[in-house]
Amino acid sequence: MSLSVPPTALLRVLPLILIWFGIIPVADVYSQVYDADTLWLELGEIEIRAARDTETEASAPFSVSVMTRTIKEQRFEPAFSFDRIASEVPGIWVNDRQNYALGERISIRGMGWRTAFGVRGIYVLMDDIPLTVPDGQTVMDVLDPAMVRQMEVVRGPSSSFWGNAGGGTLFLSTRPASFEPSAQARIYGGAFGTYSAQVSGTHRDGPRNYSLNASYLKRDGYRDHSQHSAFRMAGHMDWQLESGRELRFTGAFVDAPDTRHPGSLSEEQLATNRRAATPFFENASAGKNWRQGQLGATLRSENSAGDWQGTVYGIARSLHNPLPFADIEVDRLSGGTRISLTNDRHFLHWGVGTDAAIQYDDRRNYNYEEGFQRGERVIDQLETVLNGALFARVSTNWERFNISGGLRFDAVRFESDDRMLTGDEDQSGDRTFTAVSPSLGVSYHAIPGLLYINYGTSFETPTTTELVNRPDMTGGFNPDIDPERTTGLETGFRGGWPDFNLRYDIALFQMKVRDQLNSYQTEEGGDRDFYRNAGETRHNGLEISVRWRSLFWLELNANYHWSRFTFQSEDGSDEEEHTFIRGNHLPGIPEHRLMSGVTVLPGSYWMSLSMELMDSYFVDNANTALNPGFEVFHLRMGYDGLSLTDHITLSPFLTINNITDARYNSSVSINANAGRYFEPAPGRALYAGFSVNM
């Protein structure tokens, strides 16, 4: 559904005033204001697919953000790291570790703060396929951030939607906005041996629509021993069947044959050489190479019973991960299915469904002989995770005041088959976790926005990696750790004034996390992370987001976050280095954070200046070490007006990251051994390229 709004009196009068005083030429006014494309403003409602229902930003009684990248952003932003496309979304924080072997650390309202690699505490989907596997672990390296066109973020506990690791939900789409025939090629390069090439295209064939996107990225890296290269593909086929049914196919593939891991640095190492790698990481040739492919199909149909949707998907992944403490190989097969039915009856909208998924991890760990040569096999086990769930949601359809609620039941079973040992030494085992996840929201349509209050819950099981990392350095699963469980209460107000092109989003929240899973390291384990339940934490916060677009060519945006996340119980462990006390701040999360930007769009030109202002924050549970605060600025420029032929245009662009050459650490390794907490960011870096559009 969309609403057509005619121009206001100000829209008609202001151009005449500007012309009269000679501020802008007549031709520019008519091209930017009175074109057929801009005379009427189309305000479409985006369905929030991350909510598993037909909620929209205008009706969802919980904190949700939708970010859609414009055509110019897709052409001009290199986006070789995810933080560049998520910087304008409130509630989500992405730390670029400058380390493709670990990936970016992503947190939503503090969920994900302890992540050693990949993403934890957040459920992530890419084009309807879950990147979060049944054990709650998420690996996002199949995704090229430059391919992302739209991102939805549910901020706060959302296990009633997706289950395990639902401390927040991130839904990413690489589907094009239109399947009208088109093609684009983009090439850029720059600092630290960066080179990238990307091609994409769309095509229509009767009832079938196709799109394909492929990219190659190579970087030598800012730090020593941080090289990376990867080839990625993502594709779609939409097929309009008879009787209003729709069938969608989606797939993605990545091949990264050689990615190096430089490790983190101590303060002394930073002062000596911030671009250096940790010596024993370099000596062990630490890093990883991986390959992953995934396919999914979704069928949508409508009949007298309601709207049906069914999805099946499968993922295959192979990983070789040499680290200083072990040489690790994992082959993973994962897949699942989702079925849901929704309908409207009188003043009620309801939906029911079921999820099922399975994960097979074939894990082999080897120790080292002298000179970091692969030695004997110390772990050889098959880890199986099974997840089954039932869920239901219901909401009212009244004009102003509405109530929405959901309930989900999950059962997650972990099994370990020790293929190396027999008899009394056999360390095979299993563990089963269950969870009930309710949610309840109330909303009121006020002028000029939506006022809501929401109660949500989530749970997060230990992953297979966290279960298998036992402090006694043996195989099997750690029997002493349990899932962490979260309850959250939030209230907010979001909306906008269309006449002034102003949008805002304000949210105040409090979350309580019980049996918090916490990482620590030991002298015997070196840089290997072990886990324990560390009592309770409390997350209090405020999120404010404002976006304003002027009548012609100026856009301003700002996101402010206040976060006070603290431990609420004493650490009863014997590990002195990372012991915490009640009232200590959670490490890795600043109390104050401001992201702002200004975008200028005069005609075919495009320029964007963004700023990140970060408070200092602790890097260990004991709150004895700090990562200093920083301010960093980035500049992006592009031109979209070079016509090579009637149907081909050339769009050059230039990006300067960290234009003031600030020295700062963009991420940290929390509770790291020997004080090696810091992951430094590059200084000033320039990238340039062009896209050819047909």
C-alpha positions in Angstrom: 0.0 0.0 0.0 1.3 3.5 -0.8 0.1 7.0 -0.3 0.4 9.8 -2.9 1.1 13.2 -1.3 0.9 16.4 -3.4 3.6 19.1 -2.9 3.0 21.6 -0.2 2.7 25.3 -0.7 6.3 25.7 0.5 7.5 23.3 -2.1 6.0 25.4 -4.8 7.0 28.9 -3.5 10.5 28.2 -2.3 12.0 27.6 -5.8 10.6 30.9 -7.0 12.3 32.7 -4.1 15.6 31.0 -4.8 15.4 31.9 -8.5 14.5 35.5 -7.7 17.7 36.0 -5.7 19.8 34.1 -8.2 20.8 31.4 -5.7 20.1 28.6 -8.2 19.4 28.6 -11.9 16.0 28.0 -13.3 17.0 24.8 -15.1 18.2 23.2 -11.9 15.0 24.0 -10.0 12.8 22.4 -12.6 15.1 19.4 -13.0 15.0 18.7 -9.3 11.6 19.8 -8.2 9.2 19.6 -11.1 10.3 16.4 -12.8 7.6 13.9 -13.2 9.5 11.6 -10.9 9.5 14.1 -8.0 6.3 16.0 -8.4 4.5 13.3 -6.4 6.1 11.6 -3.4 5.4 7.9 -3.1 5.5 6.7 0.5 5.5 3.0 0.4 5.4 0.8 3.5 8.2 -1.8 3.8 7.2 -5.1 5.2 9.5 -6.1 8.0 10.5 -9.6 7.0 12.8 -10.0 10.0 9.6 -10.0 12.1 8.3 -13.3 10.5 5.0 -11.5 9.9 3.4 -8.6 8.0 4.6 -5.9 10.4 5.8 -2.7 8.9 8.0 0.1 10.3 4.8 2.2 10.7 3.1 -0.5 12.8 5.6 -2.8 14.5 5.4 -2.4 18.4 9.1 -2.9 18.9 12.4 -1.3 17.9 13.1 -1.9 14.3 15.2 -0.1 11.6 15.2 -0.4 7.9 18.1 0.9 5.8 17.9 0.8 2.0 21.0 1.7 0.0 20.4 4.2 -2.8 21.7 3.5 -6.3 24.5 6.1 -5.8 25.6 4.5 -2.6 25.8 1.1 -4.3 27.9 2.6 -7.1 30.2 4.8 -5.1 30.7 3.1 -1.7 33.5 0.5 -1.8 31.9 -1.3 1.3 34.6 -3.9 1.7 33.7 -4.0 5.4 30.2 -4.3 6.9 30.6 -1.3 9.2 30.5 1.1 6.2 26.9 0.1 5.4 25.6 -0.2 8.9 27.0 3.0 10.3 23.7 4.9 9.8 21.5 2.3 11.5 20.7 3.0 15.2 21.2 0.3 17.8 23.8 -1.8 15.9 27.5 -1.4 16.3 30.1 -3.0 13.9 33.8 -3.2 14.9 36.0 -3.6 11.8 38.9 -5.8 13.2 40.9 -5.3 10.0 41.1 -9.1 10.3 39.1 -11.2 7.7 40.0 -14.4 9.6 37.8 -13.3 12.5 35.3 -11.1 10.7 33.7 -8.0 12.2 32.4 -8.0 15.8 28.7 -7.0 15.6 26.6 -6.1 18.7 23.0 -5.0 19.2 22.3 -3.4 22.5 25.4 -5.2 23.9 24.3 -8.6 22.6 27.4 -10.0 20.9 29.9 -8.0 23.0 32.0 -11.1 23.9 32.3 -12.5 20.4 35.8 -13.9 19.7 35.0 -14.5 16.0 32.0 -14.4 13.8 28.7 -13.1 15.3 27.1 -14.2 18.5 23.8 -13.3 20.2 22.2 -12.1 17.0 20.2 -14.0 14.5 21.3 -13.2 10.9 19.6 -14.0 7.6 20.7 -13.4 4.0 18.0 -13.6 1.3 15.8 -15.8 3.4 18.6 -18.2 4.2 19.7 -18.2 7.9 23.4 -17.6 8.3 22.9 -18.5 12.0 23.1 -22.3 12.3 21.2 -24.3 14.9 23.8 -24.0 17.6 23.5 -20.1 17.5 26.8 -19.4 15.7 26.8 -17.0 12.7 29.5 -16.8 10.1 28.9 -13.9 7.7 31.9 -14.3 5.3 29.7 -15.6 2.5 28.4 -12.1 2.3 30.0 -9.3 0.3 28.8 -6.1 2.0 28.9 -4.3 -1.3 26.1 -6.5 -2.5 23.7 -5.6 0.3 20.8 -3.4 -0.9 18.5 -3.5 2.1 19.0 -4.2 5.8 16.5 -4.7 8.6 17.5 -4.7 12.2 15.2 -5.8 15.1 16.9 -4.3 18.2 16.5 -6.3 21.3 15.4 -9.8 22.4 13.6 -11.4 19.5 13.7 -15.2 20.1 9.9 -15.3 19.7 10.6 -14.7 16.0 13.7 -16.8 15.3 14.8 -18.7 18.4 18.4 -19.4 19.4 20.7 -16.3 19.5 17.8 -13.9 19.1 19.2 -11.1 21.2 18.6 -9.1 18.0 17.8 -9.9 14.4 19.6 -8.8 11.2 17.9 -9.4 7.9 20.0 -8.7 4.8 18.8 -8.6 1.2 20.9 -8.6 -2.0 17.8 -8.7 -4.2 17.7 -5.8 -6.7 15.0 -3.2 -6.4 14.0 -3.9 -10.0 14.5 -6.7 -12.4 14.4 -4.4 -15.4 17.2 -5.5 -17.7 20.5 -3.9 -16.6 24.2 -4.5 -16.2 26.9 -2.9 -14.1 30.7 -3.4 -13.7 32.7 -1.8 -10.9 36.4 -1.6 -10.3 38.3 0.1 -7.5 41.7 -0.1 -5.7 43.7 1.8 -3.2 45.6 1.7 0.1 47.1 -1.5 1.5 47.1 -3.4 -1.7 43.3 -3.3 -2.1 41.8 -4.3 -5.4 38.2 -5.2 -6.2 36.1 -6.0 -9.3 32.3 -6.5 -9.2 29.8 -7.3 -12.0 26.0 -7.5 -11.6 23.0 -7.8 -13.9 19.3 -8.4 -14.0 17.0 -9.9 -16.7 13.3 -10.5 -17.3 11.9 -13.5 -19.2 8.1 -13.5 -19.0 7.1 -14.6 -15.5 10.7 -15.2 -14.5 13.1 -12.6 -13.2 16.9 -13.2 -12.8 19.7 -11.4 -11.0 23.4 -12.3 -10.6 26.1 -10.5 -8.6 29.8 -11.6 -8.5 32.8 -9.9 -6.9 36.5 -10.5 -6.2 38.4 -8.7 -3.4 42.1 -8.8 -2.7 43.8 -6.9 0.2 47.4 -7.1 1.5 46.0 -5.6 4.7 47.0 -2.7 7.0 48.9 -5.0 9.3 51.6 -7.6 8.7 50.2 -11.1 8.1 46.7 -9.9 7.3 46.3 -10.7 3.6 42.9 -11.7 2.3 41.3 -12.6 -1.0 37.8 -13.9 -1.8 35.5 -14.6 -4.7 31.8 -14.3 -4.0 28.6 -14.8 -6.0 24.9 -14.2 -5.1 21.9 -14.9 -7.4 18.1 -14.9 -7.5 15.3 -16.2 -9.6 11.7 -15.1 -9.0 9.0 -17.0 -10.8 5.4 -15.8 -10.8 3.3 -19.0 -11.0 -0.4 -19.4 -11.7 -3.1 -18.6 -9.2 -1.0 -15.9 -7.5 1.8 -18.2 -6.3 5.4 -17.1 -6.3 8.5 -19.3 -6.2 11.9 -17.8 -5.3 15.3 -19.4 -5.6 18.4 -17.8 -4.0 22.0 -18.9 -3.8 25.4 -17.7 -2.7 29.0 -18.9 -2.9 32.4 -17.8 -1.5 35.9 -19.1 -2.0 38.6 -17.6 0.2 41.8 -19.6 -0.4 44.2 -17.7 1.8 43.3 -15.3 4.7 45.9 -14.5 7.4 45.4 -13.8 11.1 47.7 -11.2 12.6 46.4 -11.5 16.2 45.9 -8.6 18.6 48.5 -6.4 20.3 49.4 -5.1 23.8 49.9 -1.5 24.6 53.7 -2.0 24.4 53.4 -3.7 21.0 51.2 -0.9 19.7 53.7 1.7 20.8 56.5 -0.2 19.0 54.8 -1.0 15.8 51.0 -0.9 15.4 51.1 -2.6 12.0 53.0 -5.6 13.3 51.5 -9.1 13.7 51.7 -11.0 17.0 54.9 -13.0 16.4 53.6 -16.5 17.3 50.5 -16.0 15.1 52.9 -15.2 12.2 55.2 -18.1 13.0 52.2 -20.5 13.1 50.9 -19.2 9.8 47.6 -18.5 11.6 44.7 -17.8 9.4 42.0 -19.7 7.6 40.8 -20.7 4.2 37.2 -21.6 3.6 34.6 -22.3 0.9 30.9 -22.1 1.4 27.9 -22.6 -0.8 24.2 -22.2 0.0 20.9 -22.6 -1.8 17.3 -21.9 -0.8 13.8 -22.0 -2.3 10.7 -20.2 -1.0 7.1 -20.8 -2.2 4.4 -18.3 -1.4 0.8 -19.1 -1.9 -2.6 -17.7 -1.0 -5.9 -19.6 -0.6 -9.0 -19.7 1.6 -6.9 -20.7 4.7 -4.6 -17.7 4.4 -1.1 -16.9 3.2 1.2 -19.8 3.1 5.0 -19.6 3.0 7.5 -22.5 2.9 11.2 -22.3 2.7 13.9 -25.0 2.4 17.6 -24.4 2.4 21.0 -26.0 2.6 24.5 -24.9 3.4 27.9 -26.7 2.9 31.1 -25.3 4.3 34.7 -26.4 4.6 37.2 -24.7 6.8 40.9 -25.0 7.5 41.9 -22.9 10.5 45.5 -23.0 11.7 45.9 -21.2 15.0 48.8 -21.0 17.5 47.3 -23.6 19.8 46.0 -26.1 17.2 45.5 -26.8 13.6 41.7 -27.1 13.0 39.6 -28.5 10.2 35.8 -28.4 10.2 33.5 -29.6 7.4 29.9 -28.4 8.0 26.6 -29.4 6.5 23.5 -27.5 7.6 20.0 -27.1 6.4 16.4 -26.7 7.4 12.8 -25.8 6.6 10.3 -23.2 7.7 6.5 -23.3 7.2 4.1 -20.5 8.2 0.5 -19.6 7.7 -1.0 -16.1 8.3 -4.5 -14.7 8.0 -6.9 -11.9 9.0 -10.1 -12.6 10.8 -12.3 -9.6 11.7 -10.0 -7.3 13.8 -7.3 -10.0 14.4 -4.2 -10.9 12.4 -2.7 -14.2 13.3 0.1 -16.5 12.3 1.4 -20.0 13.2 4.5 -21.9 12.0 7.2 -24.4 12.5 11.0 -24.4 12.1 13.3 -27.4 11.8 17.1 -27.4 11.2 20.1 -29.7 11.5 23.8 -29.1 11.6 26.7 -31.6 11.1 30.2 -30.5 12.1 33.0 -32.9 11.3 35.8 -31.6 13.5 39.5 -32.5 13.5 42.1 -30.8 15.7 45.8 -31.5 15.4 48.6 -30.4 17.7 52.0 -29.0 16.6 55.4 -30.5 16.5 58.6 -28.4 16.4 58.4 -25.5 13.9 54.6 -25.5 13.9 54.4 -28.6 11.8 51.2 -30.5 12.0 51.5 -33.3 14.6 49.1 -35.9 15.9 45.4 -35.7 15.9 44.0 -34.8 19.3 40.3 -34.4 18.5 38.2 -36.3 15.9 34.5 -36.0 16.5 31.2 -35.5 14.7 29.1 -32.8 16.3 25.4 -32.8 15.5 22.9 -30.1 16.4 19.1 -30.6 16.0 16.6 -27.7 16.4 12.9 -27.9 16.3 10.4 -25.1 17.1 6.7 -24.2 17.1 5.6 -20.5 17.1 2.4 -18.4 17.0 1.7 -14.7 16.8 -1.5 -12.7 17.0 -2.2 -8.9 16.7 -5.1 -6.6 16.5 -6.0 -4.5 13.4 -7.6 -1.5 15.1 -7.1 2.1 13.8 -4.9 3.6 16.5 -4.4 1.3 19.5 -3.1 -2.3 18.9 -1.7 -5.2 20.8 0.7 -7.8 19.4 2.0 -11.0 21.1 4.1 -14.0 20.2 5.1 -17.3 21.7 7.8 -19.8 20.6 9.0 -23.1 21.9 12.5 -24.4 20.9 14.3 -27.6 21.6 18.0 -27.8 20.7 19.9 -31.1 21.0 23.7 -31.3 20.8 25.4 -34.7 20.1 29.1 -35.5 20.0 30.4 -38.7 18.5 34.0 -39.2 19.6 35.6 -41.2 16.7 39.1 -41.3 18.2 38.7 -42.9 21.7 37.0 -46.1 22.9 35.9 -47.7 26.1 36.3 -45.6 29.3 38.1 -42.9 27.3 35.2 -42.4 24.9 34.2 -38.7 25.4 31.0 -38.9 23.3 28.0 -37.3 24.8 24.9 -35.1 24.3 23.2 -32.2 25.8 19.6 -30.9 25.3 18.4 -27.4 25.9 14.8 -26.1 25.7 13.3 -22.6 25.8 10.0 -20.8 25.8 10.2 -17.3 24.3 7.2 -15.0 24.8 6.8 -11.4 23.6 4.1 -8.8 24.0 3.8 -5.3 22.5 1.4 -2.4 22.7 1.4 0.4 20.2 -0.5 3.7 19.7 -0.6 5.8 16.5 -0.1 9.3 17.7 0.7 12.4 15.6 3.3 12.4 14.1 4.4 8.8 14.8 4.1 5.5 16.6 4.4 5.2 20.4 5.1 1.6 21.6 6.1 -0.5 24.6 7.4 -4.0 24.2 8.4 -7.0 26.3 10.7 -9.5 24.7 12.8 -12.5 25.5 15.7 -14.4 24.0 17.9 -17.4 24.8 21.4 -18.3 23.5 22.9 -21.8 23.8 26.6 -22.4 23.8 27.8 -23.1 20.3 29.6 -26.3 19.4 32.9 -24.4 19.4 32.2 -23.0 22.9 31.1 -26.5 24.2 34.0 -28.3 22.7 36.6 -25.8 24.2 37.0 -27.5 27.6 39.5 -26.0 30.1 40.9 -29.5 30.7 41.9 -29.6 27.0 40.0 -32.9 26.3 37.3 -33.8 23.8 33.6 -34.0 24.2 31.2 -31.2 25.4 31.8 -29.0 28.5 29.1 -30.2 31.0 29.4 -27.1 33.1 27.9 -24.3 30.9 24.2 -23.6 30.2 22.3 -21.2 27.9 22.0 -17.6 28.8 18.5 -16.1 28.9 17.5 -12.5 28.4 14.4 -10.5 29.2 13.9 -7.0 27.9 11.5 -4.1 28.2 11.6 -1.1 25.9 9.5 1.9 25.0 9.9 4.2 22.0 8.5 6.7 19.6 9.3 6.8 15.9 7.9 8.5 12.8 8.4 11.7 10.9 7.0 14.9 9.4 6.8 14.3 5.6 6.2 18.0 4.9 9.7 18.7 6.4 11.4 15.5 5.1 12.3 14.6 8.8 12.4 11.2 10.3 13.2 10.2 13.9 13.5 7.2 16.1 13.8 7.3 19.9 14.0 4.1 22.1 14.7 3.6 25.8 15.4 0.0 26.9 16.5 -2.2 29.8 17.5 -5.9 29.5 18.5 -8.5 32.0 20.8 -11.3 31.0 20.9 -14.4 33.3 23.7 -17.0 33.2 25.8 -14.7 31.0 28.2 -16.7 28.9 31.6 -15.3 29.4 35.0 -16.0 27.8 38.3 -16.3 29.5 41.8 -17.6 28.7 44.3 -19.7 30.6 48.1 -20.0 30.5 47.8 -23.6 29.4 45.3 -22.7 26.7 47.2 -19.7 25.3 44.9 -17.7 23.0 42.2 -20.3 23.1 38.9 -19.0 24.5 37.0 -21.0 27.2 33.6 -20.2 28.5 31.6 -20.2 31.7 28.3 -18.8 33.0 29.1 -15.6 34.8 25.9 -14.7 36.7 23.7 -11.7 35.6 24.3 -8.6 33.6 22.0 -5.6 33.1 21.8 -3.5 29.9 20.3 0.0 30.1 20.4 2.3 27.1 19.0 5.1 25.0 19.0 5.3 21.2 18.2 8.5 19.2 18.2 8.6 15.4 17.4 11.7 13.3 17.4 12.0 9.5 16.5 15.2 7.6 16.6 15.9 3.8 16.3 19.4 2.5 14.1 20.4 -0.4 16.9 20.0 -3.0 20.3 18.4 -2.4 21.2 18.2 1.3 20.7 15.3 3.8 21.8 15.2 7.4 21.7 12.2 9.8 22.8 11.5 13.3 22.6 8.4 15.7 23.4 8.8 19.4 23.7 5.8 21.7 24.0 5.8 25.5 24.8 2.4 27.0 25.3 1.4 30.6 25.8 -2.3 30.6 27.0 -3.8 34.0 27.6 -7.0 35.8 25.1 -7.6 38.5 26.8 -10.4 40.4 30.2 -11.5 41.6 32.5 -13.8 39.5 33.0 -16.9 41.6 35.8 -18.3 39.4 39.5 -18.7 40.4 40.7 -16.8 37.3 42.2 -13.7 38.8 43.1 -11.8 35.7 39.5 -11.5 34.4 37.5 -11.6 37.6 34.7 -9.0 37.8 32.7 -7.5 40.6 29.2 -6.2 40.8 28.9 -2.9 39.1 31.8 -3.4 36.6 31.1 -2.4 33.1 30.8 -5.0 30.4 34.0 -4.8 28.3 33.9 -3.8 24.6 31.0 -1.4 24.8 31.4 2.4 25.1 29.0 4.4 27.2 28.6 7.2 24.6 28.7 6.8 20.9 27.7 9.3 18.1 27.5 8.6 14.4 26.6 11.5 12.1 26.9 12.4 8.5 26.1 15.0 5.8 25.3 14.1 2.2 25.3 16.6 -0.6 23.5 15.7 -3.9 23.8 18.6 -6.4 22.7 17.2 -9.7 24.8 14.3 -10.8 27.4 14.9 -8.0 27.4 13.0 -4.7 29.5 13.7 -1.6 29.2 12.3 1.9 31.2 13.3 5.0 30.6 11.0 8.0 31.9 11.2 11.6 32.2 8.6 14.3 32.7 9.9 17.9 33.5 7.1 20.4 33.9 7.2 24.2 36.6 5.1 25.8 35.6 1.7 27.1 37.0 -1.2 29.1 38.5 -4.2 27.4 38.5 -6.7 30.3 36.0 -7.9 32.9 38.1 -6.5 35.8 37.9 -3.0 34.2 41.6 -2.5 34.5 42.4 -1.6 30.9 40.8 0.9 28.6 40.6 1.4 24.8 40.9 5.1 24.3 38.1 7.1 22.7 38.5 8.6 19.3 37.0 10.8 16.6 37.3 9.6 13.0 36.0 11.2 9.7 35.4 9.6 6.3 34.8 11.4 2.9 33.2 9.8 -0.2 32.7 11.5 -3.5 31.3 10.5 -6.9 29.9 11.7 -10.2 27.1 10.1 -12.1 26.9 12.1 -15.2 29.5 10.8 -17.7 27.6 9.4 -20.7 29.7 7.2 -23.0 26.7 6.3 -25.3 23.0 6.7 -25.1 22.7 3.6 -22.8 26.1 3.5 -21.1 27.3 5.8 -18.3 30.6 6.0 -16.4 30.5 6.9 -12.7 33.9 7.6 -11.1 34.3 7.8 -7.3 36.8 8.6 -4.6 36.9 7.5 -0.9 39.2 8.8 1.8 38.9 7.0 5.1 40.2 8.5 8.3 40.9 11.9 6.6 42.6 13.3 9.8 44.9 10.3 10.0 43.8 9.6 13.6 45.6 6.8 15.5 42.9 4.6 17.1 41.8 1.0 17.7 38.7 0.0 15.8 38.2 -3.1 17.8 39.5 -5.1 20.8 40.0 -8.7 21.8 38.1 -8.9 25.1 39.8 -10.6 28.0 42.8 -11.5 25.8 45.8 -13.3 27.3 48.9 -11.3 28.3 47.2 -7.9 27.8 47.0 -8.3 24.0 43.6 -6.5 23.8 44.0 -4.1 20.9 43.2 -4.4 17.1 44.5 -1.1 15.5 42.8 0.7 12.6 44.5 2.1 9.6 45.5 5.7 9.3 44.5 7.8 6.3 43.5 5.6 3.4 42.5 6.5 -0.2 40.5 4.4 -2.6 39.3 5.3 -6.1 37.4 3.5 -8.9 34.6 3.7 -11.3 31.4 1.9 -12.3 30.1 1.3 -15.8 26.3 1.2 -15.9 24.1 -0.1 -18.8 
